């Protein structure tokens, strides 16, 4: 038995991968803030992820020193981003491009097997760090702890880069297809390295989902570490099996819900790790030459973009294909690249990754700590007899006008209002435009309230109900698709109050006037689902000057909270300079409104919150 060499590029790739995963999540809200709608976001993404082609001049100008110099520049840029309360968009996206170029250079220069095992160890490290803050990345946070984590990662990356550069023996085989890390990262950021994804699909806490992902990374490190040994893997057949498993497991996790999703994600991660290792492995053939770093950087960036961006744009732009098709494109690239490459002849006994597996196992401590320190929900309290204070708010995934992810600002706004029932829209659970944050779980832990969440669109964003009062008869469902392009959902629950109960429903509907027929069908579906007394509230997508939707509510016996004179009739969108009102509270006959108000001075989200106190009809 032979232990892996004491000098390896694996630790460097691992730390770089952890930094890069965070930066890629940061790019989501920054690209989403680009002007020009879906086309503007697509152009911004194309500019950012084509920029890693600069790996070519870096490699040509600096030669063997390109990796440590690029890593040092990346570390400096990452520290600079931490110094800003709201990282400047231009600087942030420039650091993303630099980081991807540095990672491509490091993987290209890594010895056989180190690129894949390093990336998988980076997944474990990244998930461990995020689990301690409920998936809220440290790049958005202030205080000494985020600074300590950032400084440790950047110092480690810089030191390991120079140490590896000086000690790694010359003439090691480089990864011929470093570009394949792009599709792999495109699967990792929203799915395989995102605790929010299995947590939402399986209905488990984020900390438990983090444990599962780290275990998956641990198994994947073992598989990737053995991938180059033909005697262990039996040639192409096991890799073909891995391709089939990945192509089956990821759609199963995407399209179904239940505890089986946890197993599916582990299978997908292990299969992806094996395919990645085979794709990066030297074949031992004379004609195989490493891809130029510039082309590898360009292909890696565009490979990531092609996997993630259409999935994100599908809510706004009709793409005429199912949302799950875009991640499957990344699966296809990994599968085809891995399966078609025969490994080099095994030169000796298997290399066992004891140190790497031990590191992944150590990372399990972080989510376990998060799990045992999660505060218990506050005891349910019934509101004053016959009265309920309600707040509805489109929170825009917790993203501010400066493209900063700030769930703490959302929580503080809710606490200042102190409602009995909270109805939120655009609540992301790993949504790329929300920085990969699981906002539902984060708010649940921060406010110590249970929740009901209804996924919409691509399944990573949706509608949420929280309540201080007991909730019964909870339900989630889909609304008629109509003209699309995004699938709409609703969440419903009955709030138990002394003397009876109130049925509350929340949804988020499309805001364009030409979508009026679809919106009317969706509102009609909601009205058929309700009981009395009932409230339907949320970002309903229509303005006060559009009569058809209001007439539909009124014909069903509903009254708008904003119909009475006062501050409740103020505009709610956009938050910085409100000129429209698409946020509504409608109540059935007999429910009376008091203290209706639009909360002013709120800078998180592009909508202002709307609150009202409701008096229920006597039983």
C-alpha positions in Angstrom: 0.0 0.0 0.0 1.3 3.5 -0.9 0.3 6.7 0.9 -0.1 9.8 -1.3 3.0 12.0 -1.8 3.6 14.5 1.0 3.7 17.3 -1.6 0.4 17.7 -3.5 -1.6 20.4 -5.2 -4.8 19.0 -3.5 -4.8 21.4 -0.5 -4.3 24.4 -2.8 -7.2 23.4 -5.1 -9.4 22.7 -2.0 -8.9 26.2 -0.5 -9.3 27.8 -3.9 -12.5 25.8 -4.5 -14.0 26.9 -1.2 -13.2 30.6 -2.0 -14.6 30.2 -5.5 -17.8 28.6 -4.5 -18.5 31.6 -2.2 -17.6 34.1 -5.0 -19.8 32.3 -7.5 -22.7 32.6 -5.1 -21.9 36.3 -4.6 -22.1 36.8 -8.4 -25.7 35.7 -8.4 -27.3 38.8 -6.9 -24.7 41.1 -8.5 -25.6 39.8 -12.0 -29.3 39.9 -11.1 -28.9 43.6 -10.4 -27.7 44.3 -13.9 -29.9 46.8 -15.8 -31.8 45.8 -18.9 -33.9 42.9 -17.6 -33.1 39.3 -18.6 -31.0 40.4 -21.6 -28.9 42.7 -19.5 -28.3 40.0 -16.9 -27.3 37.5 -19.7 -24.8 40.0 -21.1 -23.4 40.8 -17.7 -22.9 37.1 -17.0 -21.3 36.6 -20.4 -18.8 39.4 -19.8 -17.9 38.1 -16.3 -17.5 34.4 -17.2 -15.7 35.0 -20.5 -13.0 37.0 -18.6 -11.2 33.9 -17.3 -9.7 33.7 -20.8 -7.1 36.0 -19.1 -5.5 32.8 -17.7 -3.7 32.6 -21.0 -1.7 35.9 -20.7 -1.1 35.2 -17.0 0.4 31.8 -17.8 2.5 33.1 -20.7 3.8 36.1 -18.8 4.5 34.4 -15.5 5.2 30.8 -16.4 5.4 28.6 -13.4 4.8 31.5 -11.1 1.3 32.2 -12.6 -0.5 30.1 -10.0 0.9 31.7 -6.8 0.7 35.2 -8.3 -2.9 34.7 -9.4 -3.8 33.2 -6.0 -2.1 36.2 -4.2 -4.1 38.6 -6.3 -7.3 36.7 -5.6 -6.7 36.8 -1.9 -6.1 40.5 -2.0 -9.3 41.0 -3.9 -11.3 38.8 -1.5 -10.0 40.8 1.5 -10.9 44.0 -0.2 -14.5 42.8 -0.7 -14.8 42.0 3.0 -13.9 45.6 3.8 -17.0 46.9 2.2 -20.4 46.8 3.9 -21.9 46.3 0.4 -19.2 45.0 -2.0 -19.1 47.1 -5.2 -20.6 45.2 -8.0 -17.7 45.9 -10.5 -15.1 44.9 -8.0 -17.0 41.8 -7.0 -17.5 40.5 -10.5 -13.8 41.3 -11.4 -12.7 39.1 -8.4 -15.0 36.4 -9.6 -13.3 36.3 -13.0 -9.9 36.4 -11.4 -10.8 33.6 -9.0 -12.0 31.3 -11.8 -8.8 32.0 -13.8 -6.7 31.2 -10.7 -8.6 28.0 -10.1 -8.2 26.9 -13.7 -4.5 27.6 -13.6 -4.2 25.6 -10.3 -6.1 22.6 -11.7 -4.2 22.7 -14.9 -0.9 22.5 -13.0 -2.1 19.8 -10.5 -0.8 16.3 -10.6 -3.2 13.5 -11.6 -6.1 13.2 -9.2 -5.3 16.3 -7.2 -7.6 18.6 -9.2 -10.7 16.4 -8.6 -10.0 15.5 -5.0 -9.1 19.1 -4.2 -12.4 20.4 -5.7 -14.4 17.8 -3.6 -12.5 18.7 -0.4 -13.3 22.4 -1.2 -17.0 21.4 -1.3 -16.8 19.9 2.2 -14.9 22.9 3.5 -17.3 25.4 2.0 -20.4 23.5 3.3 -18.9 23.4 6.8 -18.2 27.1 6.9 -21.7 28.0 5.6 -23.4 25.7 8.1 -22.2 27.7 11.0 -24.1 30.8 9.7 -27.2 29.2 8.4 -25.9 29.4 4.7 -25.4 33.2 4.9 -22.0 33.7 3.4 -19.4 35.6 5.4 -18.7 37.9 2.5 -22.0 39.7 3.3 -21.4 39.9 7.1 -19.6 42.3 9.4 -17.9 41.7 12.7 -14.7 39.9 13.8 -15.8 36.3 13.0 -16.4 36.8 9.3 -13.1 38.7 9.1 -11.3 35.9 10.9 -12.7 33.3 8.5 -11.8 35.4 5.4 -8.3 36.1 6.7 -7.7 32.5 7.4 -8.9 31.3 4.0 -6.9 33.9 2.1 -3.7 33.5 4.1 -3.9 29.7 3.7 -4.5 30.0 0.0 -1.5 32.3 -0.5 0.8 30.4 1.7 -0.1 27.0 0.2 0.2 28.4 -3.3 3.8 29.5 -2.7 4.7 26.4 -0.7 3.4 24.1 -3.4 5.1 26.1 -6.2 8.5 25.7 -4.5 8.2 22.1 -3.5 6.1 20.3 -6.1 8.4 18.3 -8.3 8.7 19.5 -11.9 7.3 17.6 -14.8 4.1 16.5 -13.1 1.2 15.7 -15.6 -1.3 18.6 -15.7 -5.0 18.2 -16.1 -5.7 18.1 -19.8 -9.2 19.3 -19.5 -9.2 21.9 -16.7 -12.2 23.5 -18.3 -14.5 20.7 -17.1 -14.5 22.3 -13.6 -16.9 24.9 -15.1 -19.8 22.5 -15.6 -18.9 20.8 -12.3 -19.2 24.1 -10.4 -22.4 24.8 -12.3 -23.8 21.7 -10.7 -22.2 22.3 -7.3 -23.3 25.9 -6.6 -27.1 25.5 -6.9 -27.3 21.8 -6.0 -24.4 19.5 -5.0 -22.7 22.0 -2.7 -25.8 23.8 -1.6 -27.4 22.7 1.8 -30.5 24.6 0.9 -31.2 22.3 -2.0 -31.5 19.0 -0.1 -33.0 20.8 2.9 -35.9 22.1 0.8 -36.5 19.0 -1.2 -36.2 16.6 1.7 -37.9 18.8 4.3 -35.0 18.6 6.8 -33.0 21.3 8.7 -30.1 22.9 6.8 -27.6 21.6 9.4 -28.7 18.0 8.7 -28.5 18.6 5.0 -25.0 20.0 5.5 -24.0 16.7 7.2 -25.3 14.7 4.3 -23.4 16.9 1.7 -20.1 16.6 3.7 -20.5 12.8 3.9 -21.2 12.8 0.1 -18.0 14.8 -0.4 -16.1 12.3 1.8 -17.3 9.4 -0.3 -16.6 11.3 -3.5 -13.0 12.0 -2.4 -12.4 8.3 -2.0 -14.0 7.6 -5.4 -12.0 10.3 -7.1 -8.8 9.3 -5.4 -9.1 5.8 -6.8 -10.4 6.9 -10.3 -7.1 6.7 -12.1 -6.4 3.0 -11.2 -7.8 0.9 -14.0 -7.4 -2.3 -11.9 -9.8 -0.8 -9.2 -12.3 0.6 -11.6 -12.3 -2.0 -14.4 -11.8 0.4 -17.2 -14.7 2.5 -18.6 -17.6 0.4 -17.3 -17.7 1.8 -13.7 -17.4 5.4 -15.1 -20.3 4.7 -17.5 -22.3 3.5 -14.5 -21.4 6.7 -12.7 -22.6 8.7 -15.7 -26.0 6.9 -15.6 -26.3 7.3 -11.8 -25.6 11.1 -12.1 -28.1 11.4 -14.9 -30.7 9.6 -12.8 -30.0 10.9 -9.3 -29.9 14.7 -10.0 -33.3 14.8 -11.8 -34.7 12.6 -9.0 -33.5 15.1 -6.5 -34.8 18.1 -8.6 -38.2 16.8 -9.5 -39.3 14.9 -6.4 -39.5 15.6 -2.6 -39.0 13.4 0.4 -36.2 12.0 2.5 -35.0 9.9 -0.5 -33.6 13.1 -1.9 -30.7 13.0 0.6 -29.6 9.7 -0.8 -30.0 10.9 -4.3 -27.8 13.9 -3.7 -25.0 11.8 -2.1 -25.2 9.4 -5.2 -25.0 12.4 -7.5 -22.1 13.9 -5.7 -20.1 10.7 -5.7 -20.9 10.1 -9.4 -19.9 13.6 -10.3 -16.7 13.3 -8.4 -15.7 10.1 -10.2 -16.5 11.6 -13.6 -14.6 14.8 -12.7 -11.5 12.8 -11.7 -11.6 10.7 -14.9 -12.1 13.9 -17.0 -9.1 15.6 -15.4 -6.8 12.5 -15.5 -3.8 12.1 -17.8 -4.5 9.3 -20.3 -0.9 8.5 -20.7 -1.1 8.8 -24.5 1.4 10.8 -26.5 -1.2 12.8 -28.4 -2.9 14.1 -25.3 -1.8 17.6 -24.6 -3.1 20.0 -21.9 -5.6 22.5 -23.0 -4.2 26.1 -23.2 -5.1 27.8 -19.9 -6.8 30.6 -21.7 -9.1 28.3 -23.6 -9.6 26.3 -20.4 -10.6 29.5 -18.5 -13.0 30.6 -21.2 -14.6 27.2 -21.5 -14.8 26.8 -17.7 -16.6 30.2 -17.3 -19.0 29.6 -20.2 -19.6 26.0 -18.9 -20.6 27.3 -15.5 -22.8 30.1 -17.1 -24.6 27.7 -19.5 -25.5 25.5 -16.5 -26.7 28.1 -14.1 -27.8 31.3 -15.9 -30.7 29.9 -18.0 -32.0 28.1 -14.8 -32.0 31.5 -13.1 -33.5 33.4 -16.0 -36.4 30.9 -16.6 -38.6 32.9 -14.2 -38.5 36.0 -16.4 -37.7 34.8 -19.9 -39.6 32.1 -21.8 -36.9 29.5 -22.7 -39.4 26.8 -23.9 -37.6 24.0 -22.1 -38.1 22.6 -18.6 -36.0 24.2 -15.8 -34.3 20.9 -15.1 -32.9 20.7 -18.6 -30.1 23.2 -17.9 -28.5 21.4 -15.0 -28.8 18.2 -17.1 -26.6 19.9 -19.7 -23.9 20.1 -17.1 -24.5 16.4 -16.3 -24.1 15.5 -20.0 -20.8 17.4 -20.3 -19.3 15.7 -17.2 -20.6 12.3 -18.4 -19.3 12.5 -22.0 -16.0 13.9 -21.0 -15.4 11.3 -18.2 -16.6 8.2 -20.1 -14.8 8.8 -23.3 -11.4 9.0 -21.7 -9.5 5.8 -20.9 -7.3 6.0 -17.8 -3.5 5.6 -17.9 -2.2 2.2 -17.0 -2.1 1.7 -13.3 1.5 2.1 -12.3 1.4 0.7 -8.8 -0.8 0.1 -5.7 -3.8 2.2 -4.9 -3.3 5.7 -3.4 -5.5 6.0 -0.4 -6.6 9.5 0.6 -6.5 9.0 4.4 -5.6 12.6 5.1 -8.3 14.0 2.8 -11.0 11.8 4.1 -10.0 12.8 7.6 -10.2 16.4 6.7 -13.7 15.9 5.3 -14.7 14.0 8.5 -13.4 16.9 10.6 -15.6 19.3 8.6 -18.6 17.4 10.0 -18.2 19.1 13.3 -19.4 22.4 11.9 -23.0 21.4 11.0 -23.2 19.2 14.1 -22.4 22.3 16.2 -25.0 24.2 14.2 -27.6 21.5 14.8 -27.2 21.3 18.5 -27.1 25.0 19.0 -30.3 25.7 17.0 -32.7 27.5 19.3 -36.1 25.9 19.9 -39.1 27.6 18.4 -40.8 30.1 20.7 -44.0 28.8 22.3 -47.1 29.6 20.3 -49.2 32.5 21.6 -52.7 33.3 20.6 -53.3 37.0 19.6 -55.9 39.2 21.3 -59.4 37.8 21.0 -60.7 38.3 17.5 -57.7 40.3 16.2 -54.7 39.4 14.1 -51.8 41.7 13.1 -50.5 40.7 9.6 -47.5 41.7 7.6 -47.0 40.9 3.9 -43.8 41.6 2.1 -41.9 40.6 -1.1 -38.4 40.3 0.4 -36.6 39.8 -2.9 -34.5 36.9 -1.5 -33.2 39.3 1.2 -31.1 41.3 -1.3 -30.8 45.0 -0.9 -30.7 47.7 -3.6 -26.9 47.5 -3.5 -27.0 43.8 -4.4 -26.1 42.8 -0.9 -27.6 39.7 0.8 -28.8 40.9 4.2 -31.3 38.5 5.9 -30.6 40.3 9.3 -32.2 43.4 7.9 -35.3 41.4 6.9 -35.5 39.9 10.4 -35.2 43.3 12.1 -37.9 44.8 10.0 -40.2 42.0 10.9 -39.4 42.4 14.6 -40.1 46.2 14.5 -43.5 45.5 13.0 -44.1 42.7 15.5 -46.9 40.9 13.5 -48.8 37.8 14.6 -48.7 36.4 11.1 -45.9 37.0 8.5 -46.5 36.4 4.8 -43.4 36.7 2.6 -42.8 36.3 -1.1 -39.6 35.6 -3.1 -38.2 33.6 -0.2 -35.2 31.9 -1.7 -33.9 28.4 -0.6 -30.6 28.2 -2.5 -31.7 30.5 -5.3 -28.7 31.8 -7.3 -30.1 35.4 -7.4 -30.3 35.3 -3.6 -26.7 34.3 -3.1 -27.6 30.7 -2.4 -29.0 31.6 1.0 -31.7 29.5 2.6 -33.8 32.5 3.7 -36.7 30.4 5.0 -34.5 28.3 7.3 -32.4 31.4 8.3 -35.4 33.4 9.3 -37.0 30.4 11.1 -33.8 30.1 13.2 -33.4 33.8 13.8 -37.0 34.5 14.7 -37.6 31.1 16.3 -40.8 30.5 14.3 -41.9 27.5 12.3 -42.9 28.1 8.7 -44.8 26.8 5.7 -43.0 27.3 2.4 -44.4 26.8 -1.1 -41.8 26.4 -3.9 -42.4 28.3 -7.2 -40.5 28.8 -10.4 -37.5 26.5 -10.5 -38.2 25.3 -7.0 -35.5 27.4 -5.2 -37.7 30.4 -4.5 -41.3 30.6 -3.2 -43.9 31.9 -0.7 -43.7 31.6 3.1 -46.0 31.8 6.1 -44.8 32.2 9.7 -46.9 32.8 12.7 -46.7 33.3 16.4 -50.1 31.8 16.7 -50.7 28.1 16.1 -51.1 27.1 12.5 -53.4 24.2 11.3 -54.5 22.8 8.0 -51.3 24.0 6.2 -51.3 23.6 2.5 -49.1 24.4 -0.5 -50.0 24.1 -4.1 -49.5 25.3 -7.7 -51.5 27.8 -9.6 -52.5 27.6 -13.2 -49.5 28.0 -15.5 -51.2 30.0 -18.2 -48.7 32.0 -20.3 -45.9 31.4 -17.8 -43.0 31.6 -18.0 -42.6 30.8 -14.3 -44.7 28.4 -12.3 -46.6 30.2 -9.5 -47.5 28.7 -6.1 -49.4 29.6 -3.0 -49.1 28.8 0.7 -52.1 28.5 3.0 -52.8 27.9 6.7 -55.4 28.5 9.3 -54.4 30.7 12.2 -56.0 29.7 15.4 -57.3 32.6 17.5 -59.6 32.8 20.5 -63.1 32.5 19.2 -62.2 30.9 15.8 -59.7 30.8 13.0 -58.5 32.9 10.1 -57.5 31.3 6.8 -54.5 33.1 5.3 -53.1 32.6 1.8 -50.1 34.2 0.1 -48.7 34.2 -3.4 -46.6 36.1 -5.9 -48.1 36.7 -9.4 -46.5 38.1 -12.5 -46.6 41.9 -12.8 -47.0 42.6 -16.6 -50.3 43.9 -17.9 -50.2 41.5 -20.9 -50.4 38.6 -18.4 -53.8 39.7 -17.2 -55.7 36.5 -18.4 -53.2 34.3 -16.6 -53.3 36.4 -13.5 -57.1 36.3 -13.4 -57.1 32.5 -13.7 -54.6 32.3 -10.8 -56.6 34.6 -8.6 -59.8 32.7 -9.4 -58.0 29.5 -8.3 -57.1 31.1 -5.0 -60.6 32.3 -4.4 -61.9 28.8 -4.9 -59.5 27.4 -2.3 -60.3 29.8 0.5 -62.8 29.4 3.3 -64.3 32.1 5.5 -63.0 34.2 7.2 -60.1 34.5 4.9 -57.2 36.7 3.8 -55.3 36.6 0.5 -52.2 38.8 0.6 -48.9 39.1 -1.2 -47.3 40.6 -4.3 -50.4 40.0 -6.6 -48.8 41.7 -9.6 -51.6 44.1 -10.5 -51.8 47.9 -10.0 -54.7 49.9 -8.6 -55.5 51.2 -12.1 -56.2 47.7 -13.4 -59.9 47.0 -12.8 -60.3 43.3 -13.7 -58.4 41.8 -10.8 -60.1 44.0 -8.3 -63.5 43.2 -9.7 -62.8 39.5 -9.3 -62.0 39.9 -5.6 -65.0 42.2 -5.0 -67.4 39.8 -6.8 -66.2 37.1 -4.3 -67.0 39.4 -1.4 -63.5 40.5 -0.6 -62.4 44.0 0.5 -59.0 45.6 0.1 -57.1 46.9 3.1 -55.9 49.8 0.9 -59.4 50.8 0.0 -59.8 53.0 3.1 -58.1 56.4 3.2 -54.9 56.6 5.0 -51.2 55.6 4.8 -52.1 52.0 3.8 -52.8 53.2 0.3 -49.2 54.4 -0.3 -47.1 52.9 -3.1 -44.9 49.9 -2.3 -42.7 49.5 -5.4 -39.9 50.1 -6.1 -38.7 50.6 -2.5 -36.3 53.4 -3.2 -38.8 55.6 -5.0 -42.2 54.0 -4.8 -44.5 54.7 -7.8 -46.6 51.6 -8.1 -48.6 49.3 -5.8 -48.6 45.6 -6.5 -48.7 44.4 -2.9 -52.2 43.8 -1.5 -54.2 42.5 1.5 -57.7 41.3 0.6 -60.1 40.0 3.3 -63.5 38.2 3.0 -66.7 39.7 4.1 -67.0 40.6 7.8 -63.2 41.1 8.4 -62.4 44.7 9.3 -59.1 46.5 8.9 -57.3 48.8 11.4 -53.9 50.5 11.4 -53.1 49.7 7.7 -49.6 51.1 6.9 -46.8 50.8 4.4 -43.5 50.7 6.3 -41.2 53.4 5.2 -37.4 53.6 5.2 -36.8 49.9 4.4 -33.8 49.4 2.2 -33.7 45.6 2.0 -35.7 44.3 -1.0 -37.2 46.2 -3.8 -40.7 46.3 -2.2 -41.9 48.0 1.0 -43.7 45.9 3.6 -47.5 46.3 4.1 -49.1 45.7 7.5 -52.6 45.7 8.9 -54.5 44.6 12.0 -57.6 42.5 11.2 -60.7 42.2 13.4 -62.5 38.9 12.7 -66.3 38.6 12.6 -67.9 37.3 15.7 -68.4 33.5 15.7 
